[in-house]
Amino acid sequence: MMQTMRKYAKGAMAVVLFGLLIISFAIWGIGDIFRSGSGDPEVATVGETQITVREFNDELQRELRRLESVFGRRLDPAQAREFGIVEQVISGMVSRALIDRAALDLSLTAGEGLIQKTIFANPAFAGPGGQFDRDAFQRRLYNLGLSEAGYVAAVRGAIMRDQLTGSLTAGAVTPRLLLDDVYGYRRERRGGTVVTVEADTMTGIPAPTEAELAAFHTENAALFMAPDLRAVTAIVLSADEVAKSISVSEEEIRAAYDDRTSDFRTPERRRFEQLLFLDEATATKAAEMLAQGRPFADIGTELAGGPPVPLGPMTRAELAAQAPDLAEAGFALAADATSAPLRSALGWHILRAVEIDPEVVQPYETVKDRIAREIARERAIEEIFEISNSVDDTLAGGATLEEAARGLALPLRTIPAIDTAGRDADGQAIADLPQENGEFTGTVFDTAPGQQSLMIEVGLDRYFVLRVDGETPAALRPLDTVHDQVEAAWRTRQRQEAAEKAAQALLDQARAGGDLAALAAEKGYALRQIEPTVRTADDPSAGANEPVTATLFTLDPGQAAVTPAAGGYAVVRLDTVEAAAPVADAETYETLRGQLRDQIANDIMSQFTQAVRQDHPVTINQAAIANFIQ
């Protein structure tokens, strides 16, 4: 096995893996493979390897940044735990630590020559000529916050892991029988005829009796329940409300404007065109041609191998961040002027200032009201923090909410009834509740009746403390208060049942020899043809919604059945079956082969890590995780 591992590590896959190494660092971070305790509490141990709180936090923050685009905002650690993200991060770190321990047990190593070859082959470190460039290497590590020694150690560890995982999964293949079965199941296509009986078209339903409505009301109680309601008294502190009473002097506003000039300044932005040359001689020749009046674009085509490359629009700081050697000269140019040859790590540049948007500063008079509001709000945030502490101290001394509100001259809010969705007894939304993610309603229903909550902070600008004064448990609303809703629901149910019976009668007639299309036309039912489709198709506009498609794939050709459909029931008949054709769809077939191979490889690695646990027990420190979250 050791020979197989070492042989495998010398192949092309190692080079490919480390071509992606920089990306993996951004995802997983870098750490010593055989790290032990460093005074930082551990959230998990894998044999002798410790995963510290600091390492866990670094990885969790990277995952939260990645998920920010999914949730539309940055989650905090407590929310991450609610979504299961904390557990996923811990699980991933433990799995990687298990592989590291197994690599150590097998005495896998990485020679200096292979490490150097791997680094040199990484395109992220290539210079203008496509070869390894030490300046590019050092810049890249600097941008990632890595030291050269740390990166080399990480490459060594990655090679060792690749030796192990590569040898374990190198033989993972997709059995032809499995591939054909899965492909056939997924890519078989079926088409048919659908006749829909709309529930809304069902007529002749007699009016319900009161006894029928009473029985329906009782049998379907969940449809007519009044929610759990609670009566609440609360002190709510809001920075916006407090800010209304705070006055800000003209001198303060002017001083803030002067201190924050950059907030009201839109910096100069420029758009450039640039020519890039590999050597100074060519760049000098280009500058001479420009001085002679030759067009900028023609020189690019003749000497730079292509047209000028656009750059920007960008500020001086943005250009300096991307190309520090070009910023000063570029922003010294007049409009349409060209620079002298400028050297950077990429070669020699000549810039032309194509467009200049000058700096714009908002006048004091146009922003002073906004500044005053911001100053008042900042003070209000500080003030409600102090007020919240005073409320806490007063309540801790035994005062009631009413006494604390009177003593501190604070408004007291009473809510006679609130449900878990923040609605009142009539189902109307209650305005101005202090919550962003359900903090207020969550606290209401986490607090026992007669009890008082802790002071709760909502964002940076609101606080509340509440008492639950009473509870009205969820209960079935009396029939006389929901009579109209009960009757409407009863009629809907009757129409649905009538549609199902009509669809079944139509199917019976078709099975008795009737023509389905003719029968549908006679009764005025909508008939549609479903073009051959795969079993996962869900296209209501084409009549191929999920129940209809699922039914098609339970039938034999020519057979029909009744199934629920949008708005009623449908008779579905299977007309055509098109078997999957791997030859005609080779790309999908091969893609599936790769997906199944990856799943098999993942299963192998999962079983392997479970086996490694026998020699390197895993312990999760739930207390440390809980302390970190808090």
VEXDREN-2710 file (C-alpha; in Angstrom, 1 decimal):
% VEXDREN-2710
k/r/px/py/pz
1/MET/0.0/0.0/0.0
2/MET/2.8/2.4/0.8
3/GLN/4.4/1.9/-2.6
4/THR/1.0/2.6/-4.2
5/MET/0.7/5.8/-2.2
6/ARG/4.1/7.1/-3.1
7/LYS/3.8/6.2/-6.8
8/TYR/0.4/7.9/-6.9
9/ALA/1.8/11.1/-5.4
10/LYS/4.3/11.5/-8.2
11/GLY/1.6/11.6/-10.9
12/ALA/-0.2/14.4/-12.6
13/MET/-3.0/14.5/-10.1
14/ALA/-0.7/16.0/-7.5
15/VAL/0.2/18.9/-9.8
16/VAL/-3.5/19.5/-10.5
17/LEU/-4.4/19.4/-6.8
18/PHE/-1.8/22.0/-5.9
19/GLY/-2.8/24.2/-8.8
20/LEU/-6.0/24.6/-6.7
21/LEU/-4.1/24.9/-3.4
22/ILE/-4.5/28.7/-3.1
23/ILE/-8.2/28.3/-3.4
24/SER/-8.4/25.6/-0.8
25/PHE/-6.5/27.9/1.7
26/ALA/-9.2/30.5/1.2
27/ILE/-11.7/27.9/2.2
28/TRP/-10.0/25.8/4.8
29/GLY/-7.1/27.9/6.1
30/ILE/-3.7/26.7/7.0
31/GLY/-2.5/25.0/10.1
32/ASP/0.1/22.6/11.3
33/ILE/-0.8/19.1/10.6
34/PHE/0.4/17.8/14.0
35/ARG/-0.7/20.8/16.0
36/SER/-1.0/20.3/19.8
37/GLY/-2.1/22.5/22.6
38/SER/-1.1/26.2/22.6
39/GLY/-3.0/27.6/25.5
40/ASP/-6.0/28.1/23.2
41/PRO/-9.0/26.0/24.4
42/GLU/-9.9/23.2/22.1
43/VAL/-13.3/22.6/20.5
44/ALA/-12.4/19.1/19.5
45/THR/-9.6/16.6/19.8
46/VAL/-8.7/13.9/17.2
47/GLY/-6.3/11.5/18.9
48/GLU/-3.4/13.8/19.8
49/THR/-4.5/16.6/17.5
50/GLN/-6.3/19.5/19.0
51/ILE/-8.7/21.8/17.1
52/THR/-8.6/25.1/19.0
53/VAL/-11.2/27.8/19.4
54/ARG/-9.1/30.2/17.3
55/GLU/-8.8/27.7/14.4
56/PHE/-12.5/27.0/14.6
57/ASN/-13.4/30.6/14.6
58/ASP/-11.2/31.4/11.6
59/GLU/-12.9/28.6/9.6
60/LEU/-16.4/29.5/10.8
61/GLN/-15.9/33.1/9.7
62/ARG/-14.7/32.0/6.3
63/GLU/-17.8/29.9/5.9
64/LEU/-20.1/32.7/7.1
65/ARG/-18.5/35.1/4.5
66/ARG/-19.2/32.5/1.8
67/LEU/-22.8/32.1/2.9
68/GLU/-23.4/35.9/3.1
69/SER/-24.6/36.0/-0.5
70/VAL/-27.0/33.2/0.2
71/PHE/-28.7/34.8/3.3
72/GLY/-28.3/38.3/2.1
73/ARG/-26.6/39.3/5.3
74/ARG/-23.9/38.1/7.7
75/LEU/-25.0/35.6/10.2
76/ASP/-23.6/35.7/13.7
77/PRO/-22.3/32.5/15.4
78/ALA/-25.6/31.9/17.3
79/GLN/-27.6/32.0/14.0
80/ALA/-25.0/29.8/12.4
81/ARG/-25.6/27.2/15.0
82/GLU/-29.4/27.4/14.4
83/PHE/-28.8/26.7/10.7
84/GLY/-26.5/23.8/11.5
85/ILE/-23.4/25.6/10.1
86/VAL/-21.4/25.2/13.3
87/GLU/-21.8/21.5/13.2
88/GLN/-20.9/21.3/9.6
89/VAL/-17.7/23.3/10.2
90/ILE/-16.7/21.1/13.1
91/SER/-17.4/17.9/11.1
92/GLY/-15.3/19.1/8.2
93/MET/-12.3/20.0/10.5
94/VAL/-12.5/16.7/12.3
95/SER/-12.6/14.7/9.0
96/ARG/-9.5/16.5/7.7
97/ALA/-7.7/16.0/11.1
98/LEU/-8.5/12.2/10.8
99/ILE/-6.9/12.1/7.4
100/ASP/-3.8/14.0/8.7
101/ARG/-3.4/11.5/11.6
102/ALA/-3.8/8.5/9.2
103/ALA/-1.1/10.0/6.9
104/LEU/1.2/10.3/9.9
105/ASP/0.6/6.7/11.0
106/LEU/1.6/5.6/7.5
107/SER/4.8/7.7/7.6
108/LEU/3.9/9.5/4.4
109/THR/6.4/12.2/3.5
110/ALA/6.9/14.9/0.9
111/GLY/10.4/15.6/-0.4
112/GLU/11.7/19.1/-0.9
113/GLY/12.0/18.5/-4.6
114/LEU/8.3/17.6/-5.0
115/ILE/7.3/20.6/-2.9
116/GLN/9.4/23.0/-5.0
117/LYS/8.0/21.4/-8.2
118/THR/4.5/21.8/-7.0
119/ILE/4.9/25.5/-6.0
120/PHE/6.7/26.3/-9.3
121/ALA/3.8/24.6/-11.3
122/ASN/1.1/26.8/-9.6
123/PRO/-0.1/29.3/-12.2
124/ALA/-1.0/31.7/-9.4
125/PHE/2.7/32.4/-9.1
126/ALA/3.5/32.8/-12.8
127/GLY/5.1/36.0/-14.1
128/PRO/4.5/37.7/-17.5
129/GLY/6.3/34.9/-19.3
130/GLY/4.2/32.1/-17.8
131/GLN/7.0/30.9/-15.6
132/PHE/7.3/30.9/-11.8
133/ASP/8.0/34.5/-10.6
134/ARG/9.3/35.0/-7.0
135/ASP/7.8/38.6/-6.9
136/ALA/4.4/37.2/-7.9
137/PHE/4.8/34.4/-5.3
138/GLN/5.6/36.8/-2.5
139/ARG/2.8/39.3/-3.5
140/ARG/0.3/36.5/-3.6
141/LEU/1.3/35.2/-0.2
142/TYR/1.2/38.7/1.2
143/ASN/-2.3/39.3/-0.1
144/LEU/-3.4/36.0/1.5
145/GLY/-1.7/36.8/4.8
146/LEU/0.7/33.9/4.6
147/SER/4.4/33.5/5.3
148/GLU/6.6/31.6/2.9
149/ALA/7.5/29.0/5.6
150/GLY/3.8/28.6/6.4
151/TYR/2.9/28.1/2.8
152/VAL/5.6/25.5/2.3
153/ALA/4.5/23.6/5.4
154/ALA/0.9/23.7/4.0
155/VAL/2.0/22.3/0.7
156/ARG/3.9/19.5/2.4
157/GLY/0.8/18.6/4.4
158/ALA/-1.4/18.8/1.3
159/ILE/0.9/16.4/-0.5
160/MET/0.7/13.9/2.3
161/ARG/-3.0/14.1/2.4
162/ASP/-3.1/13.7/-1.4
163/GLN/-0.9/10.6/-1.2
164/LEU/-3.4/9.0/1.2
165/THR/-6.7/10.1/-0.3
166/GLY/-5.5/9.6/-3.9
167/SER/-4.4/6.0/-3.3
168/LEU/-7.7/5.2/-1.5
169/THR/-9.9/6.6/-4.3
170/ALA/-7.8/5.9/-7.3
171/GLY/-9.6/2.7/-7.9
172/ALA/-13.1/4.2/-7.5
173/VAL/-15.0/3.3/-10.7
174/THR/-18.6/3.4/-11.7
175/PRO/-19.9/-0.1/-12.5
176/ARG/-21.5/-0.2/-16.0
177/LEU/-24.6/-1.9/-14.7
178/LEU/-25.1/0.8/-12.0
179/LEU/-24.5/3.6/-14.5
180/ASP/-27.0/2.2/-17.0
181/ASP/-29.6/1.7/-14.4
182/VAL/-29.3/5.2/-12.9
183/TYR/-29.1/6.8/-16.4
184/GLY/-32.1/4.9/-17.6
185/TYR/-34.1/5.9/-14.6
186/ARG/-33.2/9.6/-14.8
187/ARG/-33.4/10.0/-18.6
188/GLU/-36.3/7.9/-19.6
189/ARG/-38.9/10.1/-21.2
190/ARG/-42.7/9.6/-21.2
191/GLY/-45.5/11.5/-22.9
192/GLY/-49.2/11.3/-22.5
193/THR/-52.7/12.8/-22.5
194/VAL/-54.1/14.7/-19.6
195/VAL/-57.8/15.6/-19.2
196/THR/-58.4/18.0/-16.3
197/VAL/-61.6/18.3/-14.3
198/GLU/-61.6/21.7/-12.7
199/ALA/-63.1/21.7/-9.2
200/ASP/-64.5/25.3/-9.7
201/THR/-66.7/24.0/-12.6
202/MET/-68.5/21.5/-10.4
203/THR/-72.1/22.6/-10.0
204/GLY/-75.3/21.2/-8.5
205/ILE/-73.8/20.9/-5.0
206/PRO/-76.7/21.4/-2.5
207/ALA/-76.4/24.0/0.4
208/PRO/-75.0/22.5/3.5
209/THR/-77.2/21.9/6.6
210/GLU/-76.1/23.3/9.9
211/ALA/-75.5/19.8/11.1
212/GLU/-73.1/19.2/8.2
213/LEU/-71.2/22.4/8.9
214/ALA/-71.0/21.6/12.6
215/ALA/-69.5/18.2/11.8
216/PHE/-67.1/19.7/9.3
217/HIS/-66.1/22.4/11.8
218/THR/-65.2/19.7/14.4
219/GLU/-63.5/17.2/12.0
220/ASN/-61.3/20.0/10.5
221/ALA/-60.6/21.9/13.7
222/ALA/-57.0/22.7/12.7
223/LEU/-58.4/25.0/9.9
224/PHE/-60.3/27.1/12.4
225/MET/-58.1/27.4/15.4
226/ALA/-57.5/30.7/17.3
227/PRO/-53.7/30.9/17.9
228/ASP/-52.1/30.9/21.3
229/LEU/-52.3/34.6/22.5
230/ARG/-50.4/36.3/25.3
231/ALA/-50.9/39.6/27.1
232/VAL/-47.7/41.5/27.5
233/THR/-46.4/44.6/29.3
234/ALA/-43.0/45.9/28.1
235/ILE/-40.5/48.7/28.4
236/VAL/-39.1/49.4/25.0
237/LEU/-36.1/51.6/24.4
238/SER/-35.5/53.0/20.9
239/ALA/-32.6/55.1/19.8
240/ASP/-34.8/56.7/17.1
241/GLU/-37.3/57.8/19.7
242/VAL/-34.7/59.1/22.1
243/ALA/-32.9/61.0/19.3
244/LYS/-36.0/63.1/18.6
245/SER/-35.4/64.9/22.0
246/ILE/-31.7/65.4/21.5
247/SER/-30.6/68.8/20.1
248/VAL/-27.3/69.3/18.3
249/SER/-25.7/72.8/18.0
250/GLU/-24.5/74.4/14.8
251/GLU/-20.9/74.3/16.1
252/GLU/-21.1/70.5/16.6
253/ILE/-22.5/70.0/13.2
254/ARG/-19.8/72.1/11.6
255/ALA/-17.1/70.3/13.5
256/ALA/-18.4/66.9/12.5
257/TYR/-18.5/68.1/8.8
258/ASP/-14.9/69.2/9.0
259/ASP/-13.8/66.0/10.7
260/ARG/-15.6/63.8/8.2
261/THR/-14.8/65.6/4.9
262/SER/-14.0/62.2/3.3
263/ASP/-17.6/61.1/3.9
264/PHE/-18.9/63.9/1.7
265/ARG/-16.3/63.7/-1.0
266/THR/-16.6/61.7/-4.1
267/PRO/-12.9/61.2/-5.2
268/GLU/-11.7/61.8/-8.7
269/ARG/-12.1/58.8/-10.9
270/ARG/-10.3/58.1/-14.2
271/ARG/-10.7/55.7/-17.1
272/PHE/-7.5/54.7/-18.8
273/GLU/-6.2/52.8/-21.8
274/GLN/-2.9/51.0/-21.4
275/LEU/-0.3/49.4/-23.6
276/LEU/1.8/46.7/-21.9
277/PHE/5.3/45.7/-23.2
278/LEU/7.6/43.0/-22.0
279/ASP/10.8/45.1/-22.3
280/GLU/11.9/48.7/-21.9
281/ALA/13.2/49.0/-25.5
282/THR/9.8/48.3/-27.0
283/ALA/8.1/50.7/-24.6
284/THR/10.6/53.5/-25.4
285/LYS/10.0/52.9/-29.1
286/ALA/6.2/53.2/-28.5
287/ALA/6.7/56.5/-26.6
288/GLU/8.7/57.9/-29.5
289/MET/6.0/56.9/-32.0
290/LEU/3.4/58.6/-29.8
291/ALA/5.5/61.8/-29.7
292/GLN/5.5/61.7/-33.5
293/GLY/1.7/61.7/-33.5
294/ARG/1.0/58.0/-34.2
295/PRO/-2.5/56.9/-32.9
296/PHE/-2.5/55.1/-29.6
297/ALA/-4.5/52.2/-30.9
298/ASP/-2.2/51.6/-33.9
299/ILE/0.8/51.4/-31.7
300/GLY/-0.8/48.8/-29.6
301/THR/-1.6/46.6/-32.6
302/GLU/1.9/47.1/-34.0
303/LEU/4.1/46.7/-30.9
304/ALA/1.9/45.3/-28.0
305/GLY/0.3/42.5/-30.0
306/GLY/-3.2/43.9/-29.7
307/PRO/-5.4/46.9/-29.0
308/PRO/-5.1/49.0/-25.9
309/VAL/-6.5/47.4/-22.7
310/PRO/-9.1/49.4/-20.9
311/LEU/-8.5/50.2/-17.2
312/GLY/-11.1/51.7/-14.8
313/PRO/-12.9/53.8/-14.1
314/MET/-11.2/53.9/-10.7
315/THR/-9.9/56.2/-8.0
316/ARG/-6.3/56.8/-7.3
317/ALA/-6.5/54.5/-4.3
318/GLU/-8.1/51.7/-6.3
319/LEU/-5.4/52.0/-9.0
320/ALA/-2.7/52.0/-6.3
321/ALA/-4.1/48.9/-4.9
322/GLN/-4.0/47.1/-8.2
323/ALA/-0.9/48.6/-9.7
324/PRO/1.0/50.7/-7.2
325/ASP/3.7/51.6/-9.8
326/LEU/1.1/53.3/-12.1
327/ALA/-1.1/55.4/-9.8
328/GLU/1.0/58.5/-9.3
329/ALA/1.8/59.0/-13.0
330/GLY/-1.7/58.0/-14.1
331/PHE/-3.4/60.6/-12.0
332/ALA/-0.9/63.3/-13.0
333/LEU/-2.0/63.1/-16.6
334/ALA/-4.1/65.7/-18.3
335/ALA/-7.2/64.5/-20.3
336/ASP/-6.2/62.5/-23.4
337/ALA/-2.5/62.7/-22.5
338/THR/-0.2/59.7/-22.4
339/SER/2.5/58.8/-19.9
340/ALA/6.1/58.0/-20.3
341/PRO/7.0/54.2/-20.0
342/LEU/6.2/53.0/-16.5
343/ARG/7.7/49.9/-15.0
344/SER/5.7/47.4/-12.9
345/ALA/6.1/43.8/-11.9
346/LEU/4.2/42.8/-15.1
347/GLY/6.4/44.8/-17.5
348/TRP/6.4/48.2/-19.0
349/HIS/3.2/50.3/-19.4
350/ILE/2.1/53.4/-21.2
351/LEU/-1.2/54.9/-20.0
352/ARG/-3.6/57.3/-21.8
353/ALA/-6.1/59.2/-19.7
354/VAL/-9.3/58.6/-21.6
355/GLU/-11.9/60.2/-19.2
356/ILE/-11.6/62.2/-16.0
357/ASP/-14.5/62.6/-13.5
358/PRO/-13.3/65.3/-11.1
359/GLU/-13.6/65.2/-7.4
360/VAL/-17.0/66.3/-6.0
361/VAL/-17.5/67.6/-2.4
362/GLN/-21.1/68.0/-1.0
363/PRO/-21.5/71.5/0.4
364/TYR/-22.1/71.9/4.1
365/GLU/-25.6/73.3/3.7
366/THR/-26.8/70.2/1.8
367/VAL/-25.7/67.7/4.4
368/LYS/-26.0/69.5/7.8
369/ASP/-29.4/68.2/8.6
370/ARG/-28.3/64.6/7.9
371/ILE/-25.2/65.2/10.1
372/ALA/-27.4/66.5/12.9
373/ARG/-29.6/63.4/12.8
374/GLU/-26.6/61.1/12.8
375/ILE/-25.0/62.9/15.8
376/ALA/-28.3/62.7/17.7
377/ARG/-28.8/59.1/16.9
378/GLU/-25.2/58.2/18.0
379/ARG/-25.9/59.9/21.3
380/ALA/-29.2/58.2/21.6
381/ILE/-27.6/54.8/21.1
382/GLU/-25.2/55.6/24.0
383/GLU/-28.0/57.0/26.1
384/ILE/-30.3/54.0/25.7
385/PHE/-27.5/51.7/26.7
386/GLU/-27.1/53.6/29.9
387/ILE/-30.9/53.7/30.4
388/SER/-31.1/49.9/29.8
389/ASN/-28.5/49.5/32.6
390/SER/-30.6/51.7/34.9
391/VAL/-33.7/49.7/34.1
392/ASP/-31.8/46.5/34.9
393/ASP/-30.6/47.9/38.2
394/THR/-34.1/49.1/39.2
395/LEU/-35.7/45.8/38.3
396/ALA/-32.9/43.9/40.2
397/GLY/-33.8/45.9/43.3
398/GLY/-37.3/44.4/43.2
399/ALA/-39.2/47.1/41.3
400/THR/-42.0/46.1/38.9
401/LEU/-42.0/47.2/35.3
402/GLU/-44.6/49.9/36.1
403/GLU/-42.5/51.2/39.0
404/ALA/-39.3/51.2/36.8
405/ALA/-41.1/53.1/34.0
406/ARG/-42.4/55.7/36.4
407/GLY/-39.1/56.2/38.2
408/LEU/-37.1/56.6/35.0
409/ALA/-39.8/58.5/33.1
410/LEU/-40.1/55.8/30.4
411/PRO/-43.1/54.9/28.4
412/LEU/-44.8/51.5/29.3
413/ARG/-46.3/49.5/26.4
414/THR/-49.1/47.1/27.0
415/ILE/-50.2/44.6/24.3
416/PRO/-53.5/42.9/25.2
417/ALA/-52.9/40.0/22.8
418/ILE/-50.1/38.9/20.6
419/ASP/-49.4/35.6/18.7
420/THR/-46.2/34.0/17.6
421/ALA/-46.3/35.9/14.3
422/GLY/-46.7/39.3/16.0
423/ARG/-50.4/39.6/15.2
424/ASP/-53.3/40.7/17.5
425/ALA/-56.5/38.8/18.3
426/ASP/-58.0/40.0/15.0
427/GLY/-55.1/38.7/13.0
428/GLN/-53.7/42.2/12.3
429/ALA/-49.9/42.9/12.5
430/ILE/-48.9/44.8/15.6
431/ALA/-46.8/47.8/14.6
432/ASP/-43.4/48.9/15.9
433/LEU/-42.3/45.7/17.6
434/PRO/-38.6/45.7/18.5
435/GLN/-37.5/42.7/16.5
436/GLU/-35.3/42.0/13.5
437/ASN/-35.4/38.2/13.7
438/GLY/-38.3/37.5/15.9
439/GLU/-36.6/38.6/19.2
440/PHE/-39.7/40.1/20.7
441/THR/-42.2/37.4/19.9
442/GLY/-39.6/34.8/20.6
443/THR/-39.1/36.2/24.1
444/VAL/-42.8/36.5/24.7
445/PHE/-43.4/32.8/24.1
446/ASP/-40.2/31.7/25.8
447/THR/-41.3/33.5/29.0
448/ALA/-43.7/31.7/31.3
449/PRO/-47.0/33.6/32.1
450/GLY/-46.5/35.8/35.2
451/GLN/-42.7/35.9/34.6
452/GLN/-40.4/38.7/33.5
453/SER/-37.7/38.4/30.8
454/LEU/-34.2/39.7/30.9
455/MET/-33.3/42.9/29.1
456/ILE/-32.9/42.0/25.4
457/GLU/-30.8/44.0/22.9
458/VAL/-32.1/44.2/19.3
459/GLY/-29.4/45.3/17.0
460/LEU/-27.5/48.3/18.3
461/ASP/-30.4/50.7/18.7
462/ARG/-33.2/49.0/20.6
463/TYR/-33.7/47.2/23.9
464/PHE/-36.8/45.7/25.6
465/VAL/-37.7/43.9/28.8
466/LEU/-41.2/42.4/29.1
467/ARG/-43.6/40.6/31.4
468/VAL/-46.1/38.0/30.2
469/ASP/-49.3/39.0/32.0
470/GLY/-51.6/36.2/30.8
471/GLU/-52.2/33.5/28.2
472/THR/-55.1/32.4/26.1
473/PRO/-54.2/29.0/24.8
474/ALA/-54.9/28.0/21.2
475/ALA/-58.5/26.8/20.9
476/LEU/-61.1/26.0/18.3
477/ARG/-63.1/29.2/17.4
478/PRO/-66.8/28.8/18.0
479/LEU/-68.7/28.0/14.8
480/ASP/-70.8/31.1/15.0
481/THR/-67.6/33.3/14.8
482/VAL/-66.3/31.5/11.7
483/HIS/-69.5/30.3/10.1
484/ASP/-68.7/31.9/6.7
485/GLN/-65.1/30.5/6.6
486/VAL/-66.4/27.0/7.5
487/GLU/-69.1/27.1/4.8
488/ALA/-66.6/28.3/2.2
489/ALA/-64.1/25.5/3.2
490/TRP/-67.0/22.9/3.1
491/ARG/-68.0/24.0/-0.4
492/THR/-64.4/23.8/-1.6
493/ARG/-64.1/20.3/-0.2
494/GLN/-67.4/19.2/-1.9
495/ARG/-66.2/20.6/-5.3
496/GLN/-62.9/18.7/-4.9
497/GLU/-64.7/15.5/-4.2
498/ALA/-67.1/16.1/-7.1
499/ALA/-64.2/16.7/-9.4
500/GLU/-62.6/13.4/-8.3
501/LYS/-65.8/11.5/-8.9
502/ALA/-66.2/13.1/-12.3
503/ALA/-62.6/12.2/-13.2
504/GLN/-63.1/8.6/-12.1
505/ALA/-66.4/8.4/-14.1
506/LEU/-64.5/9.6/-17.2
507/LEU/-61.8/7.0/-16.6
508/ASP/-64.3/4.3/-16.3
509/GLN/-66.0/5.3/-19.6
510/ALA/-62.6/5.3/-21.3
511/ARG/-61.7/1.9/-19.9
512/ALA/-65.1/0.6/-21.2
513/GLY/-64.0/1.5/-24.7
514/GLY/-64.8/5.2/-25.0
515/ASP/-62.5/7.6/-26.7
516/LEU/-60.9/9.8/-24.1
517/ALA/-60.6/12.8/-26.4
518/ALA/-64.2/12.6/-27.5
519/LEU/-65.4/12.1/-24.0
520/ALA/-63.5/15.1/-22.8
521/ALA/-64.8/17.3/-25.6
522/GLU/-68.4/16.1/-24.9
523/LYS/-68.2/17.1/-21.2
524/GLY/-66.2/20.3/-21.9
525/TYR/-63.1/19.2/-20.0
526/ALA/-59.7/20.6/-20.9
527/LEU/-57.4/18.1/-22.8
528/ARG/-53.7/18.6/-23.2
529/GLN/-50.9/16.6/-24.7
530/ILE/-47.7/16.2/-22.6
531/GLU/-44.6/15.9/-24.8
532/PRO/-42.2/13.2/-23.7
533/THR/-40.5/14.4/-20.5
534/VAL/-38.3/13.0/-17.7
535/ARG/-39.8/12.0/-14.4
536/THR/-38.6/15.1/-12.6
537/ALA/-40.4/17.5/-14.9
538/ASP/-42.6/20.1/-13.1
539/ASP/-44.1/22.5/-15.6
540/PRO/-47.7/23.4/-14.7
541/SER/-48.1/25.5/-17.9
542/ALA/-47.6/22.3/-20.0
543/GLY/-49.8/20.2/-17.7
544/ALA/-46.7/18.3/-16.4
545/ASN/-46.9/19.2/-12.7
546/GLU/-45.4/16.8/-10.2
547/PRO/-48.5/14.5/-9.5
548/VAL/-49.2/14.2/-13.2
549/THR/-45.6/13.4/-14.1
550/ALA/-45.3/10.9/-11.2
551/THR/-48.5/9.2/-12.4
552/LEU/-47.1/8.8/-16.0
553/PHE/-44.2/6.9/-14.6
554/THR/-46.4/4.4/-12.8
555/LEU/-48.4/3.3/-15.9
556/ASP/-47.9/0.9/-18.7
557/PRO/-48.4/2.2/-22.3
558/GLY/-52.1/2.8/-23.0
559/GLN/-53.0/2.7/-19.3
560/ALA/-54.7/5.7/-17.5
561/ALA/-55.3/6.7/-13.9
562/VAL/-56.8/9.5/-11.9
563/THR/-54.5/11.9/-10.0
564/PRO/-54.8/15.2/-8.2
565/ALA/-53.9/18.1/-10.4
566/ALA/-53.8/21.9/-10.1
567/GLY/-57.3/23.1/-9.5
568/GLY/-58.9/19.7/-9.4
569/TYR/-58.3/16.2/-10.6
570/ALA/-57.0/14.7/-13.9
571/VAL/-57.2/11.6/-16.0
572/VAL/-53.6/10.8/-17.1
573/ARG/-53.0/8.3/-19.9
574/LEU/-49.5/7.1/-20.9
575/ASP/-49.1/7.3/-24.7
576/THR/-45.3/7.1/-25.4
577/VAL/-42.2/5.8/-23.7
578/GLU/-38.8/6.8/-24.9
579/ALA/-36.0/4.8/-23.4
580/ALA/-32.8/6.6/-22.4
581/ALA/-30.2/6.7/-25.2
582/PRO/-26.6/7.0/-23.9
583/VAL/-25.2/7.0/-27.4
584/ALA/-27.3/10.1/-28.4
585/ASP/-26.5/11.9/-25.1
586/ALA/-22.9/10.9/-24.5
587/GLU/-22.1/14.1/-22.6
588/THR/-24.8/13.6/-20.0
589/TYR/-23.9/9.9/-19.7
590/GLU/-20.3/10.7/-19.0
591/THR/-21.2/13.5/-16.6
592/LEU/-23.3/11.0/-14.6
593/ARG/-20.4/8.5/-14.7
594/GLY/-18.2/11.1/-13.0
595/GLN/-20.9/12.1/-10.5
596/LEU/-21.4/8.4/-9.4
597/ARG/-17.6/7.9/-9.3
598/ASP/-17.3/10.9/-7.0
599/GLN/-20.0/9.6/-4.8
600/ILE/-18.3/6.2/-4.6
601/ALA/-15.0/7.9/-3.7
602/ASN/-16.8/9.9/-1.0
603/ASP/-18.3/6.8/0.4
604/ILE/-14.8/5.2/0.5
605/MET/-13.3/8.2/2.3
606/SER/-16.3/8.2/4.8
607/GLN/-15.7/4.6/5.6
608/PHE/-12.0/5.2/5.9
609/THR/-12.3/8.1/8.4
610/GLN/-14.7/6.0/10.4
611/ALA/-12.1/3.3/10.6
612/VAL/-9.4/5.8/11.6
613/ARG/-11.6/6.9/14.5
614/GLN/-10.9/3.5/16.1
615/ASP/-7.2/4.4/16.6
616/HIS/-7.8/8.2/17.0
617/PRO/-10.9/8.8/19.1
618/VAL/-12.8/12.0/18.4
619/THR/-14.0/14.2/21.3
620/ILE/-16.2/17.3/20.7
621/ASN/-16.0/19.9/23.5
622/GLN/-19.6/21.1/23.5
623/ALA/-19.0/23.4/26.5
624/ALA/-16.2/25.2/24.6
625/ILE/-18.4/25.6/21.6
626/ALA/-21.3/26.9/23.7
627/ASN/-19.0/29.4/25.4
628/PHE/-17.7/30.6/22.0
629/ILE/-21.3/31.0/20.7
630/GLN/-22.3/33.0/23.8
END
